Amino acid sequence: MNKVILLGRIGKIENKGKFTKISLVTSIKRNNEEVAQWHDLVCFGKIAEILEKYTEKGCKLLIEGALNYNLKDKVKYTSIIIEKFEILEWKKAKDDEQISVPDYQIDSDIPF
């Protein structure tokens, strides 16, 4: 089983054409101190569209996904592919825009 569940805040969100990259910060307690942990997330299709439209830096996000490893120039990169998500703090709607997004789950046709 390959499953990751994270609750954190968006640091950066970037559209890369066929996919969207998000950096998510979580925290962990070490020696009675909060330590920030940064995670690289990747999403595709409808998930990418929804997250780009309705979130921004600082929004709180709960994601469920799978670890993904890539090797580039003999360096191993780890990212998390978002499979399910819940936006816990929304970007403010503009001009009384109604925000209504159904729960969304991607199919298994990830282009990897």
Jmol script that loads the backbone (N, CA, C; Angstrom):
load data "model"
ATOM      1  N   MET A   1       0.847  -1.175   0.000  1.00  0.00           N
ATOM      2  CA  MET A   1       0.000   0.000   0.000  1.00  0.00           C
ATOM      3  C   MET A   1       0.894   1.239   0.000  1.00  0.00           C
ATOM      4  N   ASN A   2       0.554   2.203  -0.811  1.00  0.00           N
ATOM      5  CA  ASN A   2       1.298   3.455  -0.926  1.00  0.00           C
ATOM      6  C   ASN A   2       0.311   4.580  -0.676  1.00  0.00           C
ATOM      7  N   LYS A   3       0.252   5.072   0.581  1.00  0.00           N
ATOM      8  CA  LYS A   3      -0.730   6.090   0.939  1.00  0.00           C
ATOM      9  C   LYS A   3      -0.093   7.114   1.861  1.00  0.00           C
ATOM     10  N   VAL A   4      -0.358   8.399   1.546  1.00  0.00           N
ATOM     11  CA  VAL A   4       0.126   9.517   2.342  1.00  0.00           C
ATOM     12  C   VAL A   4      -1.064  10.414   2.651  1.00  0.00           C
ATOM     13  N   ILE A   5      -1.193  10.843   3.907  1.00  0.00           N
ATOM     14  CA  ILE A   5      -2.223  11.797   4.292  1.00  0.00           C
ATOM     15  C   ILE A   5      -1.515  12.958   4.977  1.00  0.00           C
ATOM     16  N   LEU A   6      -1.756  14.170   4.471  1.00  0.00           N
ATOM     17  CA  LEU A   6      -1.114  15.359   5.023  1.00  0.00           C
ATOM     18  C   LEU A   6      -2.142  16.453   5.265  1.00  0.00           C
ATOM     19  N   LEU A   7      -1.923  17.202   6.333  1.00  0.00           N
ATOM     20  CA  LEU A   7      -2.718  18.377   6.642  1.00  0.00           C
ATOM     21  C   LEU A   7      -1.740  19.524   6.819  1.00  0.00           C
ATOM     22  N   GLY A   8      -1.853  20.530   5.961  1.00  0.00           N
ATOM     23  CA  GLY A   8      -0.910  21.641   6.041  1.00  0.00           C
ATOM     24  C   GLY A   8      -1.403  22.848   5.278  1.00  0.00           C
ATOM     25  N   ARG A   9      -0.494  23.791   5.105  1.00  0.00           N
ATOM     26  CA  ARG A   9      -0.815  25.036   4.397  1.00  0.00           C
ATOM     27  C   ARG A   9       0.005  25.130   3.112  1.00  0.00           C
ATOM     28  N   ILE A  10      -0.608  25.706   2.088  1.00  0.00           N
ATOM     29  CA  ILE A  10       0.050  25.859   0.795  1.00  0.00           C
ATOM     30  C   ILE A  10       1.121  26.940   0.894  1.00  0.00           C
ATOM     31  N   GLY A  11       2.318  26.607   0.413  1.00  0.00           N
ATOM     32  CA  GLY A  11       3.397  27.577   0.348  1.00  0.00           C
ATOM     33  C   GLY A  11       3.482  28.195  -1.030  1.00  0.00           C
ATOM     34  N   LYS A  12       3.342  27.367  -2.053  1.00  0.00           N
ATOM     35  CA  LYS A  12       3.432  27.846  -3.431  1.00  0.00           C
ATOM     36  C   LYS A  12       2.611  26.907  -4.307  1.00  0.00           C
ATOM     37  N   ILE A  13       2.010  27.480  -5.361  1.00  0.00           N
ATOM     38  CA  ILE A  13       1.265  26.677  -6.317  1.00  0.00           C
ATOM     39  C   ILE A  13       1.667  27.153  -7.711  1.00  0.00           C
ATOM     40  N   GLU A  14       2.112  26.207  -8.566  1.00  0.00           N
ATOM     41  CA  GLU A  14       2.625  26.542  -9.900  1.00  0.00           C
ATOM     42  C   GLU A  14       2.002  25.654 -10.964  1.00  0.00           C
ATOM     43  N   ASN A  15       1.445  26.276 -12.001  1.00  0.00           N
ATOM     44  CA  ASN A  15       0.923  25.531 -13.133  1.00  0.00           C
ATOM     45  C   ASN A  15       2.086  25.229 -14.071  1.00  0.00           C
ATOM     46  N   LYS A  16       2.293  23.955 -14.383  1.00  0.00           N
ATOM     47  CA  LYS A  16       3.383  23.530 -15.262  1.00  0.00           C
ATOM     48  C   LYS A  16       2.857  22.960 -16.576  1.00  0.00           C
ATOM     49  N   GLY A  17       1.671  23.377 -17.003  1.00  0.00           N
ATOM     50  CA  GLY A  17       1.106  22.883 -18.259  1.00  0.00           C
ATOM     51  C   GLY A  17       0.248  21.657 -18.042  1.00  0.00           C
ATOM     52  N   LYS A  18       0.842  20.467 -18.135  1.00  0.00           N
ATOM     53  CA  LYS A  18       0.085  19.223 -17.985  1.00  0.00           C
ATOM     54  C   LYS A  18      -0.164  18.849 -16.527  1.00  0.00           C
ATOM     55  N   PHE A  19       0.518  19.518 -15.605  1.00  0.00           N
ATOM     56  CA  PHE A  19       0.341  19.229 -14.189  1.00  0.00           C
ATOM     57  C   PHE A  19       0.562  20.499 -13.374  1.00  0.00           C
ATOM     58  N   THR A  20       0.221  20.422 -12.098  1.00  0.00           N
ATOM     59  CA  THR A  20       0.415  21.539 -11.180  1.00  0.00           C
ATOM     60  C   THR A  20       1.245  21.068 -10.003  1.00  0.00           C
ATOM     61  N   LYS A  21       2.211  21.891  -9.617  1.00  0.00           N
ATOM     62  CA  LYS A  21       3.059  21.596  -8.455  1.00  0.00           C
ATOM     63  C   LYS A  21       2.636  22.479  -7.294  1.00  0.00           C
ATOM     64  N   ILE A  22       2.581  21.883  -6.117  1.00  0.00           N
ATOM     65  CA  ILE A  22       2.216  22.606  -4.901  1.00  0.00           C
ATOM     66  C   ILE A  22       3.241  22.265  -3.832  1.00  0.00           C
ATOM     67  N   SER A  23       3.688  23.275  -3.097  1.00  0.00           N
ATOM     68  CA  SER A  23       4.498  22.988  -1.913  1.00  0.00           C
ATOM     69  C   SER A  23       3.571  23.150  -0.714  1.00  0.00           C
ATOM     70  N   LEU A  24       3.614  22.178   0.181  1.00  0.00           N
ATOM     71  CA  LEU A  24       2.744  22.153   1.358  1.00  0.00           C
ATOM     72  C   LEU A  24       3.621  22.067   2.589  1.00  0.00           C
ATOM     73  N   VAL A  25       3.342  22.904   3.577  1.00  0.00           N
ATOM     74  CA  VAL A  25       4.121  22.879   4.812  1.00  0.00           C
ATOM     75  C   VAL A  25       3.276  22.256   5.924  1.00  0.00           C
ATOM     76  N   THR A  26       3.899  21.328   6.632  1.00  0.00           N
ATOM     77  CA  THR A  26       3.301  20.737   7.817  1.00  0.00           C
ATOM     78  C   THR A  26       4.282  20.978   8.956  1.00  0.00           C
ATOM     79  N   SER A  27       3.896  20.629  10.154  1.00  0.00           N
ATOM     80  CA  SER A  27       4.823  20.798  11.269  1.00  0.00           C
ATOM     81  C   SER A  27       4.862  19.537  12.110  1.00  0.00           C
ATOM     82  N   ILE A  28       5.972  19.369  12.787  1.00  0.00           N
ATOM     83  CA  ILE A  28       6.186  18.223  13.660  1.00  0.00           C
ATOM     84  C   ILE A  28       6.879  18.741  14.914  1.00  0.00           C
ATOM     85  N   LYS A  29       6.556  18.136  16.060  1.00  0.00           N
ATOM     86  CA  LYS A  29       7.202  18.554  17.302  1.00  0.00           C
ATOM     87  C   LYS A  29       8.470  17.743  17.527  1.00  0.00           C
ATOM     88  N   ARG A  30       9.567  18.468  17.738  1.00  0.00           N
ATOM     89  CA  ARG A  30      10.847  17.848  18.086  1.00  0.00           C
ATOM     90  C   ARG A  30      11.434  18.626  19.244  1.00  0.00           C
ATOM     91  N   ASN A  31      11.737  17.932  20.319  1.00  0.00           N
ATOM     92  CA  ASN A  31      12.311  18.577  21.503  1.00  0.00           C
ATOM     93  C   ASN A  31      11.478  19.785  21.934  1.00  0.00           C
ATOM     94  N   ASN A  32      10.167  19.605  21.990  1.00  0.00           N
ATOM     95  CA  ASN A  32       9.217  20.651  22.390  1.00  0.00           C
ATOM     96  C   ASN A  32       9.247  21.882  21.490  1.00  0.00           C
ATOM     97  N   GLU A  33       9.676  21.736  20.238  1.00  0.00           N
ATOM     98  CA  GLU A  33       9.678  22.821  19.258  1.00  0.00           C
ATOM     99  C   GLU A  33       8.917  22.383  18.025  1.00  0.00           C
ATOM    100  N   GLU A  34       8.211  23.330  17.409  1.00  0.00           N
ATOM    101  CA  GLU A  34       7.544  23.069  16.138  1.00  0.00           C
ATOM    102  C   GLU A  34       8.571  23.213  15.020  1.00  0.00           C
ATOM    103  N   VAL A  35       8.713  22.178  14.213  1.00  0.00           N
ATOM    104  CA  VAL A  35       9.651  22.199  13.096  1.00  0.00           C
ATOM    105  C   VAL A  35       8.860  22.061  11.795  1.00  0.00           C
ATOM    106  N   ALA A  36       9.113  22.954  10.844  1.00  0.00           N
ATOM    107  CA  ALA A  36       8.403  22.929   9.557  1.00  0.00           C
ATOM    108  C   ALA A  36       8.944  21.809   8.672  1.00  0.00           C
ATOM    109  N   GLN A  37       8.037  21.126   7.991  1.00  0.00           N
ATOM    110  CA  GLN A  37       8.380  20.076   7.034  1.00  0.00           C
ATOM    111  C   GLN A  37       7.728  20.462   5.702  1.00  0.00           C
ATOM    112  N   TRP A  38       8.509  20.552   4.619  1.00  0.00           N
ATOM    113  CA  TRP A  38       7.973  20.925   3.308  1.00  0.00           C
ATOM    114  C   TRP A  38       7.808  19.687   2.441  1.00  0.00           C
ATOM    115  N   HIS A  39       6.693  19.629   1.719  1.00  0.00           N
ATOM    116  CA  HIS A  39       6.364  18.479   0.882  1.00  0.00           C
ATOM    117  C   HIS A  39       6.045  18.971  -0.530  1.00  0.00           C
ATOM    118  N   ASP A  40       6.549  18.255  -1.535  1.00  0.00           N
ATOM    119  CA  ASP A  40       6.262  18.556  -2.932  1.00  0.00           C
ATOM    120  C   ASP A  40       5.083  17.706  -3.381  1.00  0.00           C
ATOM    121  N   LEU A  41       4.022  18.376  -3.826  1.00  0.00           N
ATOM    122  CA  LEU A  41       2.818  17.696  -4.289  1.00  0.00           C
ATOM    123  C   LEU A  41       2.657  17.926  -5.782  1.00  0.00           C
ATOM    124  N   VAL A  42       2.048  16.964  -6.459  1.00  0.00           N
ATOM    125  CA  VAL A  42       1.773  17.070  -7.887  1.00  0.00           C
ATOM    126  C   VAL A  42       0.318  16.652  -8.106  1.00  0.00           C
ATOM    127  N   CYS A  43      -0.387  17.406  -8.970  1.00  0.00           N
ATOM    128  CA  CYS A  43      -1.756  17.017  -9.302  1.00  0.00           C
ATOM    129  C   CYS A  43      -2.014  17.253 -10.787  1.00  0.00           C
ATOM    130  N   PHE A  44      -3.015  16.563 -11.301  1.00  0.00           N
ATOM    131  CA  PHE A  44      -3.333  16.572 -12.728  1.00  0.00           C
ATOM    132  C   PHE A  44      -4.814  16.863 -12.935  1.00  0.00           C
ATOM    133  N   GLY A  45      -5.164  17.216 -14.153  1.00  0.00           N
ATOM    134  CA  GLY A  45      -6.564  17.312 -14.582  1.00  0.00           C
ATOM    135  C   GLY A  45      -7.445  18.189 -13.724  1.00  0.00           C
ATOM    136  N   LYS A  46      -8.590  17.655 -13.374  1.00  0.00           N
ATOM    137  CA  LYS A  46      -9.617  18.405 -12.638  1.00  0.00           C
ATOM    138  C   LYS A  46      -9.126  18.820 -11.256  1.00  0.00           C
ATOM    139  N   ILE A  47      -8.362  17.974 -10.596  1.00  0.00           N
ATOM    140  CA  ILE A  47      -7.826  18.336  -9.284  1.00  0.00           C
ATOM    141  C   ILE A  47      -6.951  19.577  -9.409  1.00  0.00           C
ATOM    142  N   ALA A  48      -6.092  19.604 -10.410  1.00  0.00           N
ATOM    143  CA  ALA A  48      -5.217  20.761 -10.626  1.00  0.00           C
ATOM    144  C   ALA A  48      -6.042  22.018 -10.897  1.00  0.00           C
ATOM    145  N   GLU A  49      -7.067  21.898 -11.731  1.00  0.00           N
ATOM    146  CA  GLU A  49      -7.918  23.046 -12.057  1.00  0.00           C
ATOM    147  C   GLU A  49      -8.594  23.609 -10.813  1.00  0.00           C
ATOM    148  N   ILE A  50      -9.159  22.743  -9.998  1.00  0.00           N
ATOM    149  CA  ILE A  50      -9.879  23.176  -8.795  1.00  0.00           C
ATOM    150  C   ILE A  50      -8.924  23.826  -7.804  1.00  0.00           C
ATOM    151  N   LEU A  51      -7.779  23.200  -7.562  1.00  0.00           N
ATOM    152  CA  LEU A  51      -6.839  23.756  -6.595  1.00  0.00           C
ATOM    153  C   LEU A  51      -6.270  25.091  -7.055  1.00  0.00           C
ATOM    154  N   GLU A  52      -6.012  25.231  -8.359  1.00  0.00           N
ATOM    155  CA  GLU A  52      -5.512  26.513  -8.875  1.00  0.00           C
ATOM    156  C   GLU A  52      -6.558  27.616  -8.741  1.00  0.00           C
ATOM    157  N   LYS A  53      -7.803  27.273  -8.999  1.00  0.00           N
ATOM    158  CA  LYS A  53      -8.872  28.281  -8.996  1.00  0.00           C
ATOM    159  C   LYS A  53      -9.261  28.721  -7.590  1.00  0.00           C
ATOM    160  N   TYR A  54      -9.304  27.789  -6.640  1.00  0.00           N
ATOM    161  CA  TYR A  54      -9.886  28.080  -5.336  1.00  0.00           C
ATOM    162  C   TYR A  54      -8.903  28.140  -4.171  1.00  0.00           C
ATOM    163  N   THR A  55      -7.627  27.964  -4.425  1.00  0.00           N
ATOM    164  CA  THR A  55      -6.671  28.053  -3.324  1.00  0.00           C
ATOM    165  C   THR A  55      -5.577  29.063  -3.640  1.00  0.00           C
ATOM    166  N   GLU A  56      -4.851  29.427  -2.620  1.00  0.00           N
ATOM    167  CA  GLU A  56      -3.723  30.339  -2.752  1.00  0.00           C
ATOM    168  C   GLU A  56      -2.780  30.081  -1.575  1.00  0.00           C
ATOM    169  N   LYS A  57      -1.665  30.754  -1.586  1.00  0.00           N
ATOM    170  CA  LYS A  57      -0.676  30.622  -0.518  1.00  0.00           C
ATOM    171  C   LYS A  57      -1.363  30.855   0.833  1.00  0.00           C
ATOM    172  N   GLY A  58      -1.107  29.941   1.771  1.00  0.00           N
ATOM    173  CA  GLY A  58      -1.668  30.061   3.113  1.00  0.00           C
ATOM    174  C   GLY A  58      -2.928  29.273   3.354  1.00  0.00           C
ATOM    175  N   CYS A  59      -3.619  28.821   2.294  1.00  0.00           N
ATOM    176  CA  CYS A  59      -4.845  28.035   2.468  1.00  0.00           C
ATOM    177  C   CYS A  59      -4.515  26.700   3.131  1.00  0.00           C
ATOM    178  N   LYS A  60      -5.413  26.247   3.995  1.00  0.00           N
ATOM    179  CA  LYS A  60      -5.230  24.965   4.665  1.00  0.00           C
ATOM    180  C   LYS A  60      -5.821  23.859   3.798  1.00  0.00           C
ATOM    181  N   LEU A  61      -5.050  22.780   3.607  1.00  0.00           N
ATOM    182  CA  LEU A  61      -5.422  21.712   2.686  1.00  0.00           C
ATOM    183  C   LEU A  61      -5.172  20.355   3.339  1.00  0.00           C
ATOM    184  N   LEU A  62      -6.121  19.459   3.188  1.00  0.00           N
ATOM    185  CA  LEU A  62      -5.967  18.068   3.614  1.00  0.00           C
ATOM    186  C   LEU A  62      -5.878  17.244   2.338  1.00  0.00           C
ATOM    187  N   ILE A  63      -4.790  16.502   2.181  1.00  0.00           N
ATOM    188  CA  ILE A  63      -4.642  15.698   0.959  1.00  0.00           C
ATOM    189  C   ILE A  63      -4.415  14.236   1.308  1.00  0.00           C
ATOM    190  N   GLU A  64      -4.822  13.401   0.372  1.00  0.00           N
ATOM    191  CA  GLU A  64      -4.513  11.978   0.417  1.00  0.00           C
ATOM    192  C   GLU A  64      -3.874  11.668  -0.929  1.00  0.00           C
ATOM    193  N   GLY A  65      -2.759  10.972  -0.904  1.00  0.00           N
ATOM    194  CA  GLY A  65      -2.081  10.693  -2.155  1.00  0.00           C
ATOM    195  C   GLY A  65      -1.135   9.527  -2.047  1.00  0.00           C
ATOM    196  N   ALA A  66      -0.245   9.438  -3.034  1.00  0.00           N
ATOM    197  CA  ALA A  66       0.717   8.339  -3.102  1.00  0.00           C
ATOM    198  C   ALA A  66       2.110   8.915  -3.341  1.00  0.00           C
ATOM    199  N   LEU A  67       3.107   8.291  -2.717  1.00  0.00           N
ATOM    200  CA  LEU A  67       4.493   8.693  -2.938  1.00  0.00           C
ATOM    201  C   LEU A  67       4.924   8.340  -4.345  1.00  0.00           C
ATOM    202  N   ASN A  68       5.707   9.228  -4.932  1.00  0.00           N
ATOM    203  CA  ASN A  68       6.232   9.014  -6.271  1.00  0.00           C
ATOM    204  C   ASN A  68       7.712   9.364  -6.259  1.00  0.00           C
ATOM    205  N   TYR A  69       8.532   8.514  -6.850  1.00  0.00           N
ATOM    206  CA  TYR A  69       9.977   8.749  -6.905  1.00  0.00           C
ATOM    207  C   TYR A  69      10.410   8.908  -8.351  1.00  0.00           C
ATOM    208  N   ASN A  70      11.225   9.916  -8.607  1.00  0.00           N
ATOM    209  CA  ASN A  70      11.800  10.141  -9.936  1.00  0.00           C
ATOM    210  C   ASN A  70      13.307  10.244  -9.790  1.00  0.00           C
ATOM    211  N   LEU A  71      14.011   9.761 -10.784  1.00  0.00           N
ATOM    212  CA  LEU A  71      15.464   9.847 -10.800  1.00  0.00           C
ATOM    213  C   LEU A  71      15.874  10.768 -11.938  1.00  0.00           C
ATOM    214  N   LYS A  72      16.600  11.840 -11.598  1.00  0.00           N
ATOM    215  CA  LYS A  72      17.056  12.791 -12.601  1.00  0.00           C
ATOM    216  C   LYS A  72      18.501  13.152 -12.274  1.00  0.00           C
ATOM    217  N   ASP A  73      19.395  12.923 -13.231  1.00  0.00           N
ATOM    218  CA  ASP A  73      20.821  13.201 -13.038  1.00  0.00           C
ATOM    219  C   ASP A  73      21.362  12.527 -11.778  1.00  0.00           C
ATOM    220  N   LYS A  74      20.965  11.271 -11.573  1.00  0.00           N
ATOM    221  CA  LYS A  74      21.400  10.453 -10.440  1.00  0.00           C
ATOM    222  C   LYS A  74      20.953  10.993  -9.087  1.00  0.00           C
ATOM    223  N   VAL A  75      19.939  11.856  -9.091  1.00  0.00           N
ATOM    224  CA  VAL A  75      19.374  12.378  -7.856  1.00  0.00           C
ATOM    225  C   VAL A  75      17.926  11.905  -7.768  1.00  0.00           C
ATOM    226  N   LYS A  76      17.557  11.357  -6.606  1.00  0.00           N
ATOM    227  CA  LYS A  76      16.214  10.844  -6.401  1.00  0.00           C
ATOM    228  C   LYS A  76      15.320  11.958  -5.844  1.00  0.00           C
ATOM    229  N   TYR A  77      14.218  12.246  -6.527  1.00  0.00           N
ATOM    230  CA  TYR A  77      13.267  13.257  -6.106  1.00  0.00           C
ATOM    231  C   TYR A  77      11.990  12.571  -5.638  1.00  0.00           C
ATOM    232  N   THR A  78      11.478  13.011  -4.518  1.00  0.00           N
ATOM    233  CA  THR A  78      10.247  12.456  -3.975  1.00  0.00           C
ATOM    234  C   THR A  78       9.145  13.493  -4.074  1.00  0.00           C
ATOM    235  N   SER A  79       7.993  13.069  -4.542  1.00  0.00           N
ATOM    236  CA  SER A  79       6.823  13.937  -4.554  1.00  0.00           C
ATOM    237  C   SER A  79       5.609  13.098  -4.176  1.00  0.00           C
ATOM    238  N   ILE A  80       4.523  13.770  -3.933  1.00  0.00           N
ATOM    239  CA  ILE A  80       3.277  13.094  -3.572  1.00  0.00           C
ATOM    240  C   ILE A  80       2.243  13.449  -4.626  1.00  0.00           C
ATOM    241  N   ILE A  81       1.651  12.441  -5.235  1.00  0.00           N
ATOM    242  CA  ILE A  81       0.603  12.648  -6.234  1.00  0.00           C
ATOM    243  C   ILE A  81      -0.733  12.705  -5.498  1.00  0.00           C
ATOM    244  N   ILE A  82      -1.422  13.827  -5.648  1.00  0.00           N
ATOM    245  CA  ILE A  82      -2.699  14.011  -4.950  1.00  0.00           C
ATOM    246  C   ILE A  82      -3.774  13.154  -5.608  1.00  0.00           C
ATOM    247  N   GLU A  83      -4.447  12.342  -4.791  1.00  0.00           N
ATOM    248  CA  GLU A  83      -5.544  11.500  -5.265  1.00  0.00           C
ATOM    249  C   GLU A  83      -6.890  12.012  -4.775  1.00  0.00           C
ATOM    250  N   LYS A  84      -6.920  12.529  -3.545  1.00  0.00           N
ATOM    251  CA  LYS A  84      -8.126  13.123  -2.952  1.00  0.00           C
ATOM    252  C   LYS A  84      -7.679  14.359  -2.191  1.00  0.00           C
ATOM    253  N   PHE A  85      -8.592  15.289  -2.021  1.00  0.00           N
ATOM    254  CA  PHE A  85      -8.250  16.473  -1.245  1.00  0.00           C
ATOM    255  C   PHE A  85      -9.491  17.091  -0.638  1.00  0.00           C
ATOM    256  N   GLU A  86      -9.264  17.913   0.376  1.00  0.00           N
ATOM    257  CA  GLU A  86     -10.322  18.718   0.966  1.00  0.00           C
ATOM    258  C   GLU A  86      -9.720  20.072   1.291  1.00  0.00           C
ATOM    259  N   ILE A  87     -10.366  21.119   0.829  1.00  0.00           N
ATOM    260  CA  ILE A  87      -9.901  22.470   1.119  1.00  0.00           C
ATOM    261  C   ILE A  87     -10.560  22.887   2.429  1.00  0.00           C
ATOM    262  N   LEU A  88      -9.748  23.134   3.450  1.00  0.00           N
ATOM    263  CA  LEU A  88     -10.283  23.472   4.766  1.00  0.00           C
ATOM    264  C   LEU A  88     -10.422  24.974   4.967  1.00  0.00           C
ATOM    265  N   GLU A  89      -9.618  25.753   4.267  1.00  0.00           N
ATOM    266  CA  GLU A  89      -9.751  27.209   4.273  1.00  0.00           C
ATOM    267  C   GLU A  89      -9.706  27.673   2.826  1.00  0.00           C
ATOM    268  N   TRP A  90     -10.787  28.257   2.367  1.00  0.00           N
ATOM    269  CA  TRP A  90     -10.941  28.650   0.972  1.00  0.00           C
ATOM    270  C   TRP A  90     -10.332  30.006   0.694  1.00  0.00           C
ATOM    271  N   LYS A  91      -9.929  30.186  -0.549  1.00  0.00           N
ATOM    272  CA  LYS A  91      -9.567  31.500  -1.070  1.00  0.00           C
ATOM    273  C   LYS A  91     -10.853  32.321  -1.081  1.00  0.00           C
ATOM    274  N   LYS A  92     -10.750  33.573  -0.814  1.00  0.00           N
ATOM    275  CA  LYS A  92     -11.955  34.406  -0.787  1.00  0.00           C
ATOM    276  C   LYS A  92     -12.550  34.531  -2.183  1.00  0.00           C
ATOM    277  N   ALA A  93     -13.858  34.382  -2.273  1.00  0.00           N
ATOM    278  CA  ALA A  93     -14.556  34.516  -3.548  1.00  0.00           C
ATOM    279  C   ALA A  93     -14.589  35.985  -3.956  1.00  0.00           C
ATOM    280  N   LYS A  94     -14.514  36.233  -5.249  1.00  0.00           N
ATOM    281  CA  LYS A  94     -14.548  37.599  -5.770  1.00  0.00           C
ATOM    282  C   LYS A  94     -15.965  37.967  -6.167  1.00  0.00           C
ATOM    283  N   ASP A  95     -16.390  39.152  -5.790  1.00  0.00           N
ATOM    284  CA  ASP A  95     -17.691  39.705  -6.207  1.00  0.00           C
ATOM    285  C   ASP A  95     -18.846  38.747  -5.927  1.00  0.00           C
ATOM    286  N   ASP A  96     -18.950  38.274  -4.724  1.00  0.00           N
ATOM    287  CA  ASP A  96     -20.044  37.392  -4.290  1.00  0.00           C
ATOM    288  C   ASP A  96     -20.127  36.092  -5.087  1.00  0.00           C
ATOM    289  N   GLU A  97     -19.006  35.647  -5.630  1.00  0.00           N
ATOM    290  CA  GLU A  97     -18.961  34.383  -6.373  1.00  0.00           C
ATOM    291  C   GLU A  97     -19.242  33.236  -5.400  1.00  0.00           C
ATOM    292  N   GLN A  98     -20.101  32.345  -5.791  1.00  0.00           N
ATOM    293  CA  GLN A  98     -20.396  31.181  -4.967  1.00  0.00           C
ATOM    294  C   GLN A  98     -19.352  30.103  -5.214  1.00  0.00           C
ATOM    295  N   ILE A  99     -18.806  29.559  -4.146  1.00  0.00           N
ATOM    296  CA  ILE A  99     -17.818  28.493  -4.285  1.00  0.00           C
ATOM    297  C   ILE A  99     -18.505  27.179  -3.951  1.00  0.00           C
ATOM    298  N   SER A 100     -18.615  26.327  -4.939  1.00  0.00           N
ATOM    299  CA  SER A 100     -19.240  25.031  -4.751  1.00  0.00           C
ATOM    300  C   SER A 100     -18.458  24.005  -5.551  1.00  0.00           C
ATOM    301  N   VAL A 101     -17.682  23.209  -4.840  1.00  0.00           N
ATOM    302  CA  VAL A 101     -16.856  22.206  -5.497  1.00  0.00           C
ATOM    303  C   VAL A 101     -17.201  20.852  -4.897  1.00  0.00           C
ATOM    304  N   PRO A 102     -17.618  19.895  -5.713  1.00  0.00           N
ATOM    305  CA  PRO A 102     -17.922  18.565  -5.175  1.00  0.00           C
ATOM    306  C   PRO A 102     -16.632  17.859  -4.752  1.00  0.00           C
ATOM    307  N   ASP A 103     -16.792  16.873  -3.849  1.00  0.00           N
ATOM    308  CA  ASP A 103     -15.633  16.038  -3.521  1.00  0.00           C
ATOM    309  C   ASP A 103     -15.163  15.407  -4.808  1.00  0.00           C
ATOM    310  N   TYR A 104     -13.852  15.375  -5.010  1.00  0.00           N
ATOM    311  CA  TYR A 104     -13.334  14.903  -6.280  1.00  0.00           C
ATOM    312  C   TYR A 104     -12.230  13.895  -6.048  1.00  0.00           C
ATOM    313  N   GLN A 105     -12.263  12.840  -6.823  1.00  0.00           N
ATOM    314  CA  GLN A 105     -11.270  11.780  -6.731  1.00  0.00           C
ATOM    315  C   GLN A 105     -10.861  11.419  -8.154  1.00  0.00           C
ATOM    316  N   ILE A 106      -9.549  11.340  -8.396  1.00  0.00           N
ATOM    317  CA  ILE A 106      -9.106  11.043  -9.755  1.00  0.00           C
ATOM    318  C   ILE A 106      -9.172   9.559 -10.045  1.00  0.00           C
ATOM    319  N   ASP A 107      -9.218   9.267 -11.339  1.00  0.00           N
ATOM    320  CA  ASP A 107      -9.152   7.883 -11.774  1.00  0.00           C
ATOM    321  C   ASP A 107      -7.706   7.431 -11.751  1.00  0.00           C
ATOM    322  N   SER A 108      -7.475   6.205 -12.070  1.00  0.00           N
ATOM    323  CA  SER A 108      -6.113   5.669 -12.021  1.00  0.00           C
ATOM    324  C   SER A 108      -5.344   5.898 -13.320  1.00  0.00           C
ATOM    325  N   ASP A 109      -5.749   6.887 -14.134  1.00  0.00           N
ATOM    326  CA  ASP A 109      -5.069   7.120 -15.406  1.00  0.00           C
ATOM    327  C   ASP A 109      -4.017   8.223 -15.295  1.00  0.00           C
ATOM    328  N   ILE A 110      -3.215   8.162 -14.248  1.00  0.00           N
ATOM    329  CA  ILE A 110      -2.133   9.121 -14.046  1.00  0.00           C
ATOM    330  C   ILE A 110      -1.068   8.864 -15.118  1.00  0.00           C
ATOM    331  N   PRO A 111      -0.579   9.926 -15.766  1.00  0.00           N
ATOM    332  CA  PRO A 111       0.331   9.726 -16.888  1.00  0.00           C
ATOM    333  C   PRO A 111       1.770   9.382 -16.489  1.00  0.00           C
ATOM    334  N   PHE A 112       1.953   8.451 -15.596  1.00  0.00           N
ATOM    335  CA  PHE A 112       3.312   7.997 -15.203  1.00  0.00           C
ATOM    336  C   PHE A 112       3.456   6.550 -15.599  1.00  0.00           C
TER     337      PHE A 112
END
end "model"
wireframe off; spacefill off
backbone 0.3
color backbone group
